[in-house]
Amino acid sequence: MTGQDPRRKKLQALLGREGFSSYMNDTRWMRLIEELRSLGLPLRYRIKLLTDADASEWGMWFAQDPEPYIELEGFGPVLALEVEWLEIDATGPWKSSSPDWIPPDPIDYSVEIALLLEELRVPSSQDGTLFRVTGHLRRTEAAKST
């Protein structure tokens, strides 16, 4: 059972000990990832975990993992509970497998991403074409943002 998972228990203890407020749960993360996957847009993503000092490298896709795991290209799988934030770069396309591929002018998908995040009522912020979905914030940071 997920509630008995030792990794989950350690993460819940960390959240309490370090004073984090949680804004996303497993269900919301899984729905967001599924919706991003279904858009089929050529976007980039990166994840910052509670347990890592640095964010992941940018990835182009999410693997189909069972709930409550999230796996970004080249990173994971990790428990959704461990995700401090997810960044979405809403400009694309980024790459192709063809060696002769000439990248077209970037396309800004910010409107599509903003609408999706609003529709899902996901806590996020936007800086240009970069979106950050908040999984957890330290309570001191949460107090500053209100």
Backbone as CSV, one residue per row, in Angstrom:
resi,resn,N_x,N_y,N_z,CA_x,CA_y,CA_z,C_x,C_y,C_z
1,MET,0.853,-1.185,0.000,0.000,0.000,0.000,0.894,1.241,0.000
2,THR,0.493,2.247,-0.767,1.305,3.450,-0.918,1.564,4.140,0.419
3,GLY,0.548,4.200,1.301,0.694,4.864,2.589,1.748,4.220,3.470
4,GLN,2.073,2.962,3.226,3.049,2.243,4.034,4.447,2.270,3.413
5,ASP,4.588,2.885,2.257,5.863,2.962,1.550,6.881,3.703,2.428
6,PRO,8.044,3.069,2.735,9.036,3.719,3.598,9.549,5.044,3.014
7,ARG,9.680,5.114,1.702,10.138,6.352,1.055,9.125,7.475,1.292
8,ARG,7.856,7.149,1.160,6.789,8.122,1.379,6.801,8.618,2.827
9,LYS,6.992,7.714,3.764,7.041,8.093,5.184,8.203,9.054,5.447
10,LYS,9.368,8.767,4.845,10.534,9.641,5.025,10.257,11.029,4.440
11,LEU,9.609,11.065,3.281,9.294,12.351,2.651,8.291,13.141,3.482
12,GLN,7.291,12.473,4.024,6.317,13.156,4.878,6.981,13.710,6.134
13,ALA,7.920,12.966,6.693,8.670,13.452,7.860,9.509,14.671,7.483
14,LEU,10.151,14.629,6.321,10.949,15.755,5.828,10.081,16.994,5.643
15,LEU,8.917,16.827,5.042,8.006,17.957,4.836,7.649,18.627,6.154
16,GLY,7.344,17.828,7.167,7.002,18.381,8.473,8.186,19.023,9.167
17,ARG,9.318,18.331,9.156,10.522,18.803,9.841,11.057,20.100,9.227
18,GLU,11.038,20.184,7.895,11.595,21.350,7.203,10.577,22.484,7.031
19,GLY,9.349,22.264,7.474,8.343,23.327,7.429,7.810,23.627,6.045
20,PHE,7.476,22.602,5.279,6.917,22.802,3.945,5.397,22.815,3.993
21,SER,4.786,23.635,3.156,3.356,23.580,2.884,3.193,22.896,1.539
22,SER,2.251,21.967,1.448,2.039,21.214,0.212,0.891,21.818,-0.585
23,TYR,1.093,21.942,-1.896,0.098,22.528,-2.784,-0.433,21.537,-3.812
24,MET,0.285,20.447,-4.034,-0.130,19.428,-4.993,-0.140,18.077,-4.284
25,ASN,-1.077,17.213,-4.694,-1.079,15.846,-4.192,-0.864,14.892,-5.376
26,ASP,-0.787,13.613,-5.098,-0.524,12.634,-6.158,-1.530,12.740,-7.296
27,THR,-2.796,12.838,-6.956,-3.847,12.880,-7.971,-3.697,14.092,-8.877
28,ARG,-3.424,15.239,-8.311,-3.259,16.462,-9.119,-2.021,16.369,-10.004
29,TRP,-0.914,15.831,-9.463,0.292,15.665,-10.282,0.017,14.726,-11.454
30,MET,-0.634,13.607,-11.169,-0.865,12.616,-12.219,-1.779,13.188,-13.312
31,ARG,-2.786,13.932,-12.902,-3.688,14.547,-13.896,-2.934,15.572,-14.734
32,LEU,-2.103,16.398,-14.106,-1.325,17.392,-14.847,-0.409,16.714,-15.860
33,ILE,0.327,15.700,-15.429,1.259,15.012,-16.332,0.499,14.391,-17.499
34,GLU,-0.624,13.758,-17.207,-1.429,13.140,-18.274,-1.926,14.190,-19.265
35,GLU,-2.376,15.326,-18.768,-2.863,16.394,-19.649,-1.726,16.992,-20.483
36,LEU,-0.561,17.190,-19.875,0.589,17.694,-20.643,0.959,16.701,-21.741
37,ARG,0.956,15.419,-21.397,1.268,14.378,-22.369,0.254,14.400,-23.526
38,SER,-1.017,14.566,-23.185,-2.065,14.518,-24.210,-2.052,15.740,-25.135
39,LEU,-1.486,16.866,-24.675,-1.385,18.041,-25.548,-0.497,17.755,-26.760
40,GLY,0.519,16.933,-26.556,1.427,16.591,-27.653,2.272,17.751,-28.154
41,LEU,2.495,18.740,-27.320,3.295,19.902,-27.730,4.779,19.629,-27.492
42,PRO,5.647,20.174,-28.340,7.096,19.953,-28.195,7.713,20.874,-27.145
43,LEU,7.432,20.597,-25.886,7.879,21.443,-24.780,9.038,20.795,-24.040
44,ARG,9.659,21.579,-23.162,10.703,21.047,-22.281,10.222,21.168,-20.851
45,TYR,10.698,20.216,-20.018,10.306,20.160,-18.619,11.544,19.891,-17.767
46,ARG,11.498,20.373,-16.533,12.496,19.951,-15.545,11.845,19.946,-14.179
47,ILE,12.406,19.114,-13.299,11.838,18.875,-11.980,12.878,19.184,-10.911
48,LYS,12.426,19.777,-9.826,13.257,19.981,-8.635,12.648,19.135,-7.528
49,LEU,13.458,18.250,-6.968,12.996,17.393,-5.889,13.296,18.014,-4.529
50,LEU,12.504,17.661,-3.541,12.749,18.109,-2.176,14.110,17.658,-1.679
51,THR,14.551,16.501,-2.147,15.762,15.867,-1.632,17.014,16.184,-2.434
52,ASP,16.904,16.980,-3.494,18.062,17.348,-4.305,18.268,18.855,-4.273
53,ALA,19.532,19.267,-4.246,19.842,20.701,-4.244,19.579,21.335,-5.607
54,ASP,19.759,20.560,-6.673,19.629,21.095,-8.024,18.450,20.466,-8.757
55,ALA,17.962,21.186,-9.754,16.886,20.670,-10.601,17.460,19.669,-11.596
56,SER,16.577,18.878,-12.166,16.977,17.916,-13.190,17.391,18.663,-14.461
57,GLU,17.975,17.933,-15.392,18.204,18.480,-16.731,16.844,18.627,-17.407
58,TRP,16.798,19.424,-18.457,15.555,19.568,-19.215,15.270,18.272,-19.952
59,GLY,14.015,17.852,-19.954,13.566,16.669,-20.673,12.406,17.031,-21.571
60,MET,12.150,16.159,-22.548,11.105,16.439,-23.538,9.817,15.639,-23.337
61,TRP,9.839,14.633,-22.481,8.642,13.802,-22.341,8.598,13.144,-20.969
62,PHE,7.385,12.712,-20.624,7.145,11.967,-19.388,6.824,10.527,-19.758
63,ALA,7.386,9.596,-19.015,7.094,8.178,-19.226,5.732,7.852,-18.616
64,GLN,5.144,6.762,-19.081,3.877,6.265,-18.528,4.195,5.424,-17.307
65,ASP,4.216,6.027,-16.154,4.483,5.307,-14.912,3.199,5.169,-14.111
66,PRO,3.119,4.143,-13.284,1.924,3.998,-12.453,1.886,5.085,-11.380
67,GLU,0.663,5.460,-11.003,0.510,6.427,-9.921,1.123,5.833,-8.658
68,PRO,1.837,6.540,-7.857,2.085,7.975,-7.825,3.499,8.354,-8.297
69,TYR,3.987,7.736,-9.357,5.348,8.004,-9.825,5.357,8.907,-11.051
70,ILE,6.377,9.759,-11.104,6.597,10.647,-12.235,7.988,10.349,-12.766
71,GLU,8.087,10.199,-14.082,9.386,9.951,-14.709,9.538,10.868,-15.912
72,LEU,10.491,11.767,-15.800,10.834,12.679,-16.887,11.969,12.051,-17.680
73,GLU,12.004,12.321,-18.959,13.071,11.790,-19.811,14.427,11.894,-19.113
74,GLY,15.059,10.736,-18.870,16.378,10.703,-18.249,16.399,10.970,-16.756
75,PHE,15.218,11.003,-16.112,15.170,11.345,-14.695,13.972,10.666,-14.033
76,GLY,14.242,9.781,-13.096,13.146,9.158,-12.373,13.131,7.668,-12.589
77,PRO,12.091,7.008,-12.187,10.870,7.557,-11.621,11.038,7.997,-10.164
78,VAL,10.236,8.979,-9.787,10.225,9.480,-8.414,8.783,9.561,-7.939
79,LEU,8.593,9.508,-6.638,7.256,9.707,-6.077,6.810,11.147,-6.344
80,ALA,5.568,11.318,-6.730,5.038,12.661,-6.959,5.194,13.528,-5.709
81,LEU,5.073,12.916,-4.546,5.225,13.633,-3.284,6.587,14.314,-3.160
82,GLU,7.596,13.791,-3.851,8.956,14.317,-3.746,9.196,15.549,-4.621
83,VAL,8.275,15.865,-5.517,8.471,16.976,-6.458,8.189,18.307,-5.772
84,GLU,9.256,19.110,-5.634,9.102,20.449,-5.059,8.462,21.382,-6.084
85,TRP,8.958,21.322,-7.317,8.341,22.075,-8.412,8.661,21.433,-9.754
86,LEU,7.841,21.797,-10.729,8.008,21.380,-12.110,8.012,22.636,-12.963
87,GLU,9.026,22.789,-13.811,9.047,23.914,-14.738,8.702,23.426,-16.132
88,ILE,7.948,24.264,-16.827,7.534,23.990,-18.196,8.023,25.137,-19.053
89,ASP,8.855,24.838,-20.031,9.300,25.840,-20.997,8.330,25.751,-22.165
90,ALA,7.469,26.754,-22.296,6.374,26.719,-23.259,6.767,27.188,-24.654
91,THR,8.040,27.102,-24.975,8.503,27.440,-26.316,9.030,26.173,-26.965
92,GLY,8.676,25.945,-28.206,9.168,24.735,-28.877,9.126,24.927,-30.377
93,PRO,9.551,24.000,-31.170,10.111,22.696,-30.807,11.589,22.785,-30.444
94,TRP,12.078,21.712,-29.786,13.445,21.732,-29.284,14.417,20.836,-30.008
95,LYS,13.969,19.687,-30.493,14.917,18.807,-31.162,14.180,17.795,-32.018
96,SER,14.925,17.156,-32.865,14.383,16.091,-33.692,15.433,14.992,-33.772
97,SER,14.979,13.787,-34.046,15.926,12.677,-34.172,16.632,12.680,-35.526
98,SER,16.146,13.467,-36.450,16.746,13.512,-37.781,18.014,14.375,-37.777
99,PRO,19.134,13.847,-38.306,20.359,14.650,-38.339,20.259,15.830,-39.308
100,ASP,19.333,15.767,-40.252,19.164,16.845,-41.234,18.119,17.878,-40.811
101,TRP,17.604,17.710,-39.603,16.529,18.588,-39.142,17.039,19.999,-38.957
102,ILE,16.346,20.933,-39.549,16.638,22.357,-39.365,15.525,22.905,-38.476
103,PRO,15.887,23.380,-37.297,14.835,23.830,-36.378,14.064,25.016,-36.950
104,PRO,12.748,24.946,-36.882,11.938,26.087,-37.315,11.999,27.187,-36.264
105,ASP,11.423,28.317,-36.600,11.325,29.376,-35.603,10.546,28.842,-34.412
106,PRO,10.963,29.191,-33.201,10.244,28.704,-32.013,8.797,29.174,-32.010
107,ILE,7.949,28.347,-31.466,6.535,28.665,-31.314,6.259,28.822,-29.826
108,ASP,5.540,29.872,-29.486,5.195,30.148,-28.094,3.847,29.484,-27.777
109,TYR,3.887,28.498,-26.883,2.681,27.785,-26.463,2.193,28.254,-25.090
110,SER,2.571,29.456,-24.696,2.220,29.969,-23.360,0.723,30.032,-23.133
111,VAL,-0.030,30.421,-24.139,-1.480,30.530,-23.970,-2.066,29.158,-23.657
112,GLU,-1.641,28.145,-24.400,-2.150,26.791,-24.184,-1.807,26.281,-22.782
113,ILE,-0.567,26.528,-22.348,-0.138,26.060,-21.025,-0.867,26.827,-19.921
114,ALA,-0.981,28.145,-20.071,-1.690,28.945,-19.066,-3.137,28.491,-18.928
115,LEU,-3.805,28.232,-20.046,-5.191,27.760,-20.001,-5.303,26.398,-19.324
116,LEU,-4.370,25.500,-19.633,-4.384,24.176,-19.020,-4.195,24.280,-17.505
117,LEU,-3.202,25.046,-17.078,-2.938,25.181,-15.640,-4.120,25.826,-14.918
118,GLU,-4.757,26.786,-15.577,-5.935,27.422,-14.984,-7.101,26.434,-14.912
119,GLU,-7.315,25.694,-15.988,-8.401,24.713,-16.016,-8.229,23.656,-14.920
120,LEU,-6.999,23.216,-14.703,-6.721,22.195,-13.689,-6.601,22.790,-12.288
121,ARG,-6.610,24.124,-12.202,-6.484,24.835,-10.921,-5.198,24.419,-10.205
122,VAL,-4.116,24.465,-10.976,-2.803,24.061,-10.486,-2.051,25.304,-10.004
123,PRO,-1.453,25.269,-8.814,-0.701,26.434,-8.327,0.555,26.643,-9.157
124,SER,0.634,27.794,-9.812,1.766,28.030,-10.709,2.061,29.511,-10.818
125,SER,3.239,29.784,-11.354,3.636,31.153,-11.657,4.204,31.150,-13.069
126,GLN,4.254,32.330,-13.668,4.743,32.447,-15.043,5.744,33.578,-15.129
127,ASP,6.850,33.318,-15.855,7.854,34.326,-16.155,8.146,34.193,-17.644
128,GLY,7.512,35.015,-18.452,7.652,34.888,-19.899,7.023,33.590,-20.369
129,THR,7.818,32.744,-21.018,7.303,31.454,-21.491,7.653,30.312,-20.536
130,LEU,8.149,30.653,-19.365,8.508,29.643,-18.369,7.447,29.611,-17.268
131,PHE,6.897,28.421,-17.041,5.884,28.216,-16.012,6.471,27.335,-14.925
132,ARG,6.151,27.655,-13.685,6.577,26.814,-12.562,5.344,26.369,-11.784
133,VAL,5.160,25.059,-11.714,4.084,24.469,-10.925,4.655,24.152,-9.552
134,THR,3.999,24.645,-8.512,4.480,24.490,-7.141,3.893,23.245,-6.498
135,GLY,4.771,22.338,-6.107,4.353,21.166,-5.352,4.395,21.449,-3.861
136,HIS,5.499,22.050,-3.419,5.687,22.378,-2.002,6.454,23.697,-1.902
137,LEU,6.161,24.452,-0.866,6.911,25.667,-0.527,7.213,25.640,0.959
138,ARG,8.389,26.116,1.300,8.665,26.294,2.728,7.656,27.305,3.259
139,ARG,7.209,27.105,4.461,6.166,27.987,5.010,6.612,29.444,5.018
140,THR,7.903,29.685,5.201,8.384,31.072,5.176,8.236,31.657,3.781
141,GLU,8.486,30.856,2.732,8.308,31.332,1.348,6.824,31.505,1.035
142,ALA,6.002,30.589,1.535,4.555,30.658,1.293,3.988,31.943,1.914
143,ALA,4.468,32.322,3.100,3.997,33.529,3.767,4.386,34.775,2.980
144,LYS,5.578,34.753,2.354,6.045,35.890,1.557,5.207,36.077,0.298
145,SER,4.712,34.966,-0.273,3.993,35.058,-1.536,2.531,35.445,-1.367
146,THR,2.049,35.542,-0.136,0.637,35.933,0.071,0.504,37.387,0.385
